[in-house]
Amino acid sequence: MKTWFITGASRGFGLRIARLALAQGDNVVATARSAATVIKALGEHPNLLAVPLDVTDEDQARAAAASAFERFGRIDVLLNNAGFGLLGAVEEATAEEVETLYRTNVFGLLAVTRAVLPYMRERRSGRILNISSIGGYRAGPGFGVYCSTKFAVEGLSEALHHELAPLGIHVTVVEPGYFRTDFLDSSSLTVSLNRIDDYNGTAGAARSVAVDLNHGQPGDPDKLAEVLVKFVDAENPPVRLPLGSDTVAAIEAKHQSDAAILDAWREVSISTDFATEAATAV
């Protein structure tokens, strides 16, 4: 029996994973801004602890982790799932929109991780799954600010992976592509109020694509939930887990693009080193 600590557990991936974990007999600490929404979504269950948590509140994060430990005596899996999107060109995004996004997607993830880690370190075991995105590996027009938060999650996850592995704690950043959840709905995706006509062909086009794609995404969220519930038992989990054929294709395309840049600019890239003594002597 494992104890899961899940943020954003009232809907989307978090809700599906919480249901599966409970169904297999695990304990679940399911958090959301309102504990009532968690109970409404999951119902009453002896292995469920619904906790109110605004991830941007560090004190509340520490209190939630303490409540989890008091109830179940351990935290085995942390799923950092809470987050939302912002659609608009980088220039269109206001300072307030950017700061609000970072408070949840980056600083919130950090706050919850710091709150849970002492309990994992004490046991010298644990799994941390940080939900990133296809946009955490490559950015696109219209999602620049959102992608920057997920790039931050990727960097933090890679560093944590190396810092915590010697302590028996495994960290993986999960990179879903487009899955058929409510992510493109207004409940999860904020659209910048500013509109600049010069971006109609780039960020503006992305707005239209998002509307057309909504609820027609190729990824099955139930299958993702099943994969992640099984994944926490993997003996040697990777630092990143791409999920979705679109994510795989995007990663492969970026690898090819970056390889082409290295081929074209290699001499310039390596020309900035200090000259070696042998080269100087000649």
NORKA-V348619 format. One record per residue. N is the residue number from 0. PHI is phi in degrees with one decimal (NA if undefined). OMEGA is omega as a letter, one per 20 degrees, with the letter a starting at -180 (none if undefined). NEAR is the number of other C-alpha atoms within 8 Angstrom. Layout:
BEGIN
n:N phi:PHI omega:OMEGA near:NEAR
n:N phi:PHI omega:OMEGA near:NEAR
END
This chain:
BEGIN
n:0 phi:NA omega:r near:5
n:1 phi:-105.2 omega:r near:8
n:2 phi:-114.9 omega:r near:13
n:3 phi:-97.6 omega:r near:15
n:4 phi:-120.8 omega:a near:14
n:5 phi:-120.7 omega:r near:15
n:6 phi:-93.9 omega:a near:14
n:7 phi:61.4 omega:a near:16
n:8 phi:-92.4 omega:a near:16
n:9 phi:-89.0 omega:r near:13
n:10 phi:-163.9 omega:r near:9
n:11 phi:63.6 omega:a near:12
n:12 phi:-58.3 omega:a near:12
n:13 phi:-58.5 omega:a near:15
n:14 phi:-65.6 omega:a near:13
n:15 phi:-62.9 omega:a near:12
n:16 phi:-69.1 omega:r near:12
n:17 phi:-60.0 omega:r near:12
n:18 phi:-60.3 omega:a near:9
n:19 phi:-66.0 omega:a near:11
n:20 phi:-63.2 omega:r near:13
n:21 phi:-65.0 omega:a near:12
n:22 phi:-64.1 omega:r near:7
n:23 phi:-92.5 omega:r near:6
n:24 phi:95.5 omega:r near:8
n:25 phi:-79.5 omega:r near:12
n:26 phi:-85.8 omega:a near:13
n:27 phi:-133.5 omega:r near:14
n:28 phi:-97.9 omega:a near:13
n:29 phi:-102.3 omega:a near:17
n:30 phi:-116.0 omega:r near:17
n:31 phi:-161.4 omega:r near:15
n:32 phi:-57.3 omega:r near:8
n:33 phi:-123.6 omega:r near:10
n:34 phi:-64.0 omega:a near:12
n:35 phi:-62.3 omega:r near:7
n:36 phi:-68.3 omega:r near:9
n:37 phi:-68.0 omega:r near:15
n:38 phi:-61.4 omega:r near:10
n:39 phi:-62.6 omega:a near:7
n:40 phi:-78.9 omega:a near:9
n:41 phi:-105.8 omega:a near:10
n:42 phi:77.9 omega:r near:7
n:43 phi:-79.9 omega:a near:6
n:44 phi:-154.3 omega:a near:6
n:45 phi:-63.6 omega:a near:4
n:46 phi:-97.1 omega:a near:9
n:47 phi:-107.5 omega:r near:11
n:48 phi:-120.3 omega:r near:9
n:49 phi:-91.4 omega:a near:11
n:50 phi:-128.0 omega:r near:11
n:51 phi:-71.7 omega:a near:10
n:52 phi:-153.5 omega:r near:14
n:53 phi:-95.2 omega:a near:9
n:54 phi:-61.9 omega:r near:14
n:55 phi:-79.7 omega:a near:9
n:56 phi:-103.8 omega:a near:10
n:57 phi:-62.4 omega:r near:11
n:58 phi:-62.3 omega:r near:6
n:59 phi:-67.8 omega:r near:10
n:60 phi:-63.7 omega:r near:14
n:61 phi:-64.6 omega:r near:11
n:62 phi:-65.4 omega:r near:8
n:63 phi:-64.6 omega:r near:11
n:64 phi:-64.3 omega:r near:10
n:65 phi:-64.2 omega:r near:8
n:66 phi:-63.8 omega:r near:8
n:67 phi:-63.0 omega:a near:14
n:68 phi:-68.3 omega:r near:11
n:69 phi:-63.2 omega:a near:7
n:70 phi:-77.9 omega:a near:7
n:71 phi:-113.6 omega:r near:9
n:72 phi:79.9 omega:a near:7
n:73 phi:-170.0 omega:r near:9
n:74 phi:-131.3 omega:a near:16
n:75 phi:-97.1 omega:a near:12
n:76 phi:-133.1 omega:r near:13
n:77 phi:-107.5 omega:r near:14
n:78 phi:-109.9 omega:r near:13
n:79 phi:-84.2 omega:a near:14
n:80 phi:-110.5 omega:a near:12
n:81 phi:-62.2 omega:r near:12
n:82 phi:169.2 omega:r near:8
n:83 phi:-151.6 omega:a near:11
n:84 phi:-111.1 omega:r near:11
n:85 phi:-137.1 omega:a near:13
n:86 phi:-110.5 omega:r near:13
n:87 phi:156.9 omega:r near:17
n:88 phi:-63.9 omega:a near:13
n:89 phi:-56.7 omega:a near:9
n:90 phi:-67.9 omega:a near:5
n:91 phi:-72.7 omega:a near:11
n:92 phi:-68.3 omega:r near:13
n:93 phi:-83.9 omega:r near:9
n:94 phi:-58.6 omega:a near:6
n:95 phi:-65.1 omega:r near:6
n:96 phi:-63.1 omega:a near:10
n:97 phi:-65.3 omega:a near:10
n:98 phi:-63.9 omega:r near:8
n:99 phi:-62.6 omega:r near:8
n:100 phi:-63.6 omega:a near:14
n:101 phi:-66.8 omega:a near:11
n:102 phi:-60.6 omega:r near:10
n:103 phi:-85.3 omega:a near:14
n:104 phi:-69.8 omega:a near:14
n:105 phi:-113.7 omega:a near:13
n:106 phi:-66.9 omega:r near:10
n:107 phi:-65.6 omega:r near:14
n:108 phi:-59.5 omega:r near:12
n:109 phi:-63.8 omega:a near:8
n:110 phi:-61.3 omega:a near:13
n:111 phi:-68.2 omega:r near:13
n:112 phi:-61.4 omega:r near:10
n:113 phi:-64.3 omega:a near:8
n:114 phi:-72.3 omega:a near:11
n:115 phi:-87.8 omega:a near:12
n:116 phi:-56.8 omega:r near:8
n:117 phi:-56.2 omega:r near:8
n:118 phi:-72.3 omega:r near:10
n:119 phi:-71.9 omega:a near:14
n:120 phi:-63.4 omega:r near:10
n:121 phi:-62.5 omega:r near:6
n:122 phi:-90.3 omega:a near:7
n:123 phi:55.6 omega:r near:9
n:124 phi:-162.1 omega:r near:11
n:125 phi:151.4 omega:r near:13
n:126 phi:-128.8 omega:r near:12
n:127 phi:-121.6 omega:r near:12
n:128 phi:-114.6 omega:r near:12
n:129 phi:-103.6 omega:a near:13
n:130 phi:-77.6 omega:r near:11
n:131 phi:-104.4 omega:a near:13
n:132 phi:-174.6 omega:r near:11
n:133 phi:-55.1 omega:r near:14
n:134 phi:-76.6 omega:r near:13
n:135 phi:-85.7 omega:a near:16
n:136 phi:-110.5 omega:r near:10
n:137 phi:-147.3 omega:a near:10
n:138 phi:-97.3 omega:r near:10
n:139 phi:-140.1 omega:a near:8
n:140 phi:-60.4 omega:r near:10
n:141 phi:91.6 omega:a near:13
n:142 phi:-123.4 omega:a near:16
n:143 phi:-58.6 omega:a near:12
n:144 phi:-68.8 omega:r near:10
n:145 phi:-58.4 omega:r near:12
n:146 phi:-59.9 omega:r near:13
n:147 phi:-64.2 omega:r near:10
n:148 phi:-68.7 omega:a near:13
n:149 phi:-76.5 omega:r near:14
n:150 phi:-60.8 omega:r near:11
n:151 phi:-63.9 omega:r near:10
n:152 phi:-61.7 omega:r near:14
n:153 phi:-62.7 omega:a near:12
n:154 phi:-64.5 omega:r near:8
n:155 phi:-61.0 omega:a near:8
n:156 phi:-66.1 omega:r near:13
n:157 phi:-62.5 omega:r near:12
n:158 phi:-65.3 omega:r near:8
n:159 phi:-61.2 omega:r near:9
n:160 phi:-54.3 omega:a near:13
n:161 phi:-76.8 omega:a near:8
n:162 phi:-69.9 omega:a near:8
n:163 phi:-99.1 omega:a near:11
n:164 phi:-55.6 omega:r near:10
n:165 phi:-64.7 omega:a near:7
n:166 phi:-98.4 omega:r near:9
n:167 phi:81.5 omega:a near:9
n:168 phi:-112.1 omega:a near:15
n:169 phi:-102.5 omega:a near:12
n:170 phi:-120.3 omega:r near:16
n:171 phi:-132.7 omega:r near:16
n:172 phi:-97.5 omega:a near:15
n:173 phi:-97.4 omega:a near:13
n:174 phi:-118.5 omega:r near:15
n:175 phi:-72.6 omega:r near:13
n:176 phi:-86.4 omega:r near:13
n:177 phi:-84.7 omega:r near:10
n:178 phi:-112.1 omega:a near:11
n:179 phi:-80.6 omega:r near:13
n:180 phi:-113.4 omega:r near:9
n:181 phi:-94.1 omega:a near:10
n:182 phi:-59.9 omega:a near:12
n:183 phi:-88.2 omega:r near:10
n:184 phi:-79.3 omega:a near:8
n:185 phi:-65.3 omega:r near:7
n:186 phi:-70.8 omega:a near:7
n:187 phi:-123.0 omega:a near:11
n:188 phi:-124.3 omega:r near:12
n:189 phi:-89.0 omega:r near:10
n:190 phi:-108.6 omega:a near:7
n:191 phi:-57.4 omega:a near:12
n:192 phi:-73.2 omega:r near:6
n:193 phi:-74.5 omega:r near:8
n:194 phi:-132.3 omega:r near:7
n:195 phi:-116.1 omega:a near:7
n:196 phi:-59.0 omega:a near:5
n:197 phi:-60.7 omega:a near:5
n:198 phi:-101.1 omega:a near:9
n:199 phi:-59.8 omega:a near:9
n:200 phi:-83.6 omega:a near:7
n:201 phi:-118.5 omega:r near:9
n:202 phi:-63.5 omega:r near:14
n:203 phi:-63.4 omega:r near:12
n:204 phi:-65.4 omega:r near:9
n:205 phi:-63.7 omega:r near:10
n:206 phi:-60.4 omega:a near:11
n:207 phi:-67.0 omega:r near:8
n:208 phi:-62.1 omega:a near:8
n:209 phi:-61.5 omega:r near:9
n:210 phi:-65.4 omega:a near:8
n:211 phi:-68.1 omega:a near:7
n:212 phi:-81.2 omega:a near:8
n:213 phi:-55.1 omega:a near:11
n:214 phi:66.1 omega:r near:7
n:215 phi:-126.8 omega:a near:7
n:216 phi:-64.4 omega:a near:9
n:217 phi:-75.2 omega:a near:8
n:218 phi:-82.1 omega:r near:9
n:219 phi:-95.4 omega:a near:8
n:220 phi:-64.6 omega:r near:12
n:221 phi:-67.7 omega:r near:7
n:222 phi:-67.0 omega:r near:7
n:223 phi:-60.5 omega:a near:10
n:224 phi:-60.7 omega:r near:12
n:225 phi:-62.7 omega:r near:10
n:226 phi:-61.4 omega:a near:8
n:227 phi:-71.2 omega:r near:9
n:228 phi:-64.4 omega:r near:10
n:229 phi:-75.0 omega:a near:8
n:230 phi:-61.3 omega:a near:8
n:231 phi:-67.1 omega:r near:9
n:232 phi:-96.6 omega:a near:5
n:233 phi:-62.3 omega:a near:7
n:234 phi:-70.2 omega:a near:4
n:235 phi:-125.1 omega:a near:4
n:236 phi:-66.9 omega:r near:10
n:237 phi:-75.5 omega:r near:6
n:238 phi:-70.5 omega:r near:10
n:239 phi:-137.0 omega:r near:8
n:240 phi:-129.6 omega:r near:9
n:241 phi:-73.4 omega:r near:11
n:242 phi:-131.5 omega:a near:11
n:243 phi:112.6 omega:r near:12
n:244 phi:-62.6 omega:r near:7
n:245 phi:-70.4 omega:r near:9
n:246 phi:-66.9 omega:r near:13
n:247 phi:-58.8 omega:r near:10
n:248 phi:-63.8 omega:a near:8
n:249 phi:-66.7 omega:r near:10
n:250 phi:-66.0 omega:r near:10
n:251 phi:-62.2 omega:r near:8
n:252 phi:-65.8 omega:r near:8
n:253 phi:-68.9 omega:r near:9
n:254 phi:-58.6 omega:r near:8
n:255 phi:-65.2 omega:r near:8
n:256 phi:-64.3 omega:a near:8
n:257 phi:-67.8 omega:r near:8
n:258 phi:-63.3 omega:r near:8
n:259 phi:-66.4 omega:r near:8
n:260 phi:-64.0 omega:r near:9
n:261 phi:-62.0 omega:r near:9
n:262 phi:-62.6 omega:a near:7
n:263 phi:-77.2 omega:a near:6
n:264 phi:-119.1 omega:a near:8
n:265 phi:-55.6 omega:a near:9
n:266 phi:-62.2 omega:r near:6
n:267 phi:-66.1 omega:a near:7
n:268 phi:-62.1 omega:a near:8
n:269 phi:-88.4 omega:a near:7
n:270 phi:-74.0 omega:a near:6
n:271 phi:-90.7 omega:r near:6
n:272 phi:-74.1 omega:r near:5
n:273 phi:-62.2 omega:r near:4
n:274 phi:-66.2 omega:r near:6
n:275 phi:-73.1 omega:a near:6
n:276 phi:-61.9 omega:a near:6
n:277 phi:-62.5 omega:a near:6
n:278 phi:-66.9 omega:r near:7
n:279 phi:-67.1 omega:a near:7
n:280 phi:-64.7 omega:r near:5
n:281 phi:-68.1 omega:none near:4
END
